[in-house]
Amino acid sequence: MTHPIPPRPPQPGRRPRVLDLYCHRGGMAMGYHQAGFDVVGVDLDTTCADEYPFTFIHGDAIDYLLAHGHEYDLIHSSPPCQLYTPLNAYNHKPYPDLIAPTRQAMRRVGRPYVIENVEAARSEMIEPVMLCGPMFGLRMYRHRLFETSFPLSAPAHPAHVERCTRNGYLPTPERPFMTITGGRHSKAWQRAAADAMGTPWITTIRGVCEAIPPAYAQWIATQFLTPAGRTAA
């Protein structure tokens, strides 16, 4: 848990609102929606608008946050993870480091917040909680870290005993879990991966490979909406 931020309860009869920064194609957004939030997403990638299932705004995440963040009950952010992924050790490409600037902007706005990123970004995050697919009955291993300004716990983490298919291969009875990372995959693989993630509206390989299962966001949102979560936020 990070520094406490005072909550602002939604007005009676109004659904809570969440601002989804670096929203991509809406994996986290769908989970917040399923938990009862109205969702607005912001991203510089205009192709996301084709599949983002809720209100989409094309723009810079931090600029929009500073201008409009006070209008929301909760702010979620998934800063680009490429800088921290092991693959970049080989690519050596320049990527923006946006975790700290995003946190600074969210604290400036003063709304409760969530920061999501990959395990390799742990050193950049404050007391993150790790979530993984089997915690929610999903047939894929996908560790993601979540830093929050309110108390967040994780479900029990089942041991990784199920065998995974190789990347690009469909699951089988012997290897029921999918490996979901980038590559030149078939359309059948893309559909199976989207189904495993719980993101059937995503129709591109890149989209599903970069998505986060909605179940993660639903878990986080449900804890935020509890009296204890809102009091501590």
N, C-alpha and C positions, 0 to 999 in steps of 0.2 A: 504494500500500500504506500502511496506517495503522500505528499502534503495534503491535508484535508482542505476541501473546497465546499463552502456552504451550499446546500441544495436549494433548488427553487421548485417546490411542488407544482405539478401541472394544475391549471385551473380546473375546477369541477366540471366534468362532462367533456373535457378535452383530452385527446390522446397525447401522450408525451411525444416530443419531437427529438430526433437524433440527427446530427449532422455527420455525414459519412465522407471523410476526407480521403483523397487518393482512392476513390471508390471502385475503380476498375469496373467489373461487370456485376458487382452486387452480391457476392457470396455472404459477406457479413450483413449487408443491408437486409437481405431476406430474413436472416435470423432475428434481427431487431424488429422487423415487421411482424414476424410470427409471434413475438413476445408482446406486441401491442403498440409499437411505435409507428408514428409517421416518419418517413425517411426522405432526406434530401441528400443527394450525392454530388461531389465536386471532383473533377479530374481534368487534367490538361489534354488527355487522350480523347479526341473527338469520336474515335471508333467505339468507345464504351457506350455512347448514347444509343447505339443500335440495340443493345441487349440489356442495359441497366433497367431493372424492372420498376423503378420509381422515378421521382422527379430528378432530372439530371441537369447540372449546371456546368458548362465548360468554363474553366478558369483555374487560376492558381489557388491551391488549397489554403495556403497561409494568408494570402490577401483576402480571400473570402471569409476565412475564419475571423480575422481581425475586424472585418466590416460587419459581419452578421452573426458571429458565434453567440452573442448574448441573446439571440432569439430562440435558442435551443435549450432543451433540458439536459442533453448529454451530447458530448462530442466524441466521435470515434475517428481514429486515424490509422491508416496502414501505409506509412511512408515507404517508398520504393526500397526493396530489400537487396537489389543486385550488388550494392557495395559490400554487403556482409556475407554473401553466399560464397562457399568454397570455390565455385566455378570461376569467380573473378580472380582468384589467385593465379589462374592460367590465362584469363582474358586480358587482365591489366587494363581494363577500360575505365575511363573516368565516369563515376556516378555521383550524384549529389548525396551528401550526408545530411538527412533531413529529420532525424529523430530528435535531436536536441533543439533545433529551431522550432519544430512543431510543438514540442513540450513547452517551450518558452512562450510561444504565442497562445497556447491553450491556457496556461496559467495567467497570462495577461488578461485574457477574456474572463477568466474566473468561473467557468462552468465545469462540472464534473466531466472527466475524460477517460478515454481508453486509448492506449497506444499498442498496436500489434506489430510484431515482426518475427523474423526467423531466429532459430536458436543461436546462430553465429553472431547475432547482434546483442547477446545477453549483456556484454560489458557496457553497452550504450544505454541500457534500460535500468530502471529502479525497481528492485524487488518484484520482478515479473513472475507470473504464474504460467505454467506450461499446460496446454491442452492438446489432446491427441485423439485421433479418430475412434479407437476402440472404447474410449470413455463414453461415447455416445452411440455405440453399436454400429459404427461405420467400418466397412471392410477396406480400410486403408490406414497406413501409419502416416501421420502428418503432424509433427510437432510444431506448434506455434506459441510464441510468448506474448503475454498480455500484461502491460503495466497499467494500473488503474489508480484513480484518486479516491476510490472507495474499496471496502473489503471485498476480496474475491478469493474464493476457494476453488479447488478442482475436484471433479469426481475421482473415484478410485481409478488408478491407471492399470488396466490389465497388462500382464506380461506379454511381450511381443513373441508369441509362440506360433502364430499362424504363418505359413509360408507365403511369400509374395511372388507374383509373376515378375518376370523381367520387364523393364520399361518398354512399352510398345506392344506388349502381349496381353491378350484377354485373360481374365481369371479362369481357373479350372477347379474342379473339385479337390485336386491335390494342392493347388496354389490359389486359395480363394481370395487373397488380398491383392489389391492392385498397387503397382508402383506408378505414381502420377507425377512425372516430370516431363520437361520439354523434349521435343524430337519430331521426326517426320513420321507421324502416326496415321493410322487408317481412320476413316470416319466411324467405323464400328468401335474402334478403341476410344475415340473421343466421346461417343455416346455412353459407353460403359463407364468411362471415367467420370463423366458428369453425373451419371446415376449413382456411382459410389460416393461422390462428394455431396449429393443432395442438391445439385445445381442443374436441373434438366433444361433450363432456359438458355444456358450457355452453349453455343454451337461451334465455338472455335477451339482448336487445340491449345493455343496460347492462353485463351481465356480460362479454360478449365485447369490448366497447369498452374496458373497464378492465383486461382481462387482459394478462398477459405471456406470450409464447410459452414453453412448457416447454423448448424447445431451449436457451434462455438459461440456465436453471437447471441443466440437465444438463451444459452446458459448464463452468459454475462449479463444480459439485459434483465433476466428474471431476478438475479441477485441484486442488481441495482434498484429494481422496483420494490424490493422488500423494505419494510420500515427500517430495518437495521442498515441496509445499504444506503437508503436515502438520508438517514440521519448522519451517517459517517461521511457521506460524500461532501 
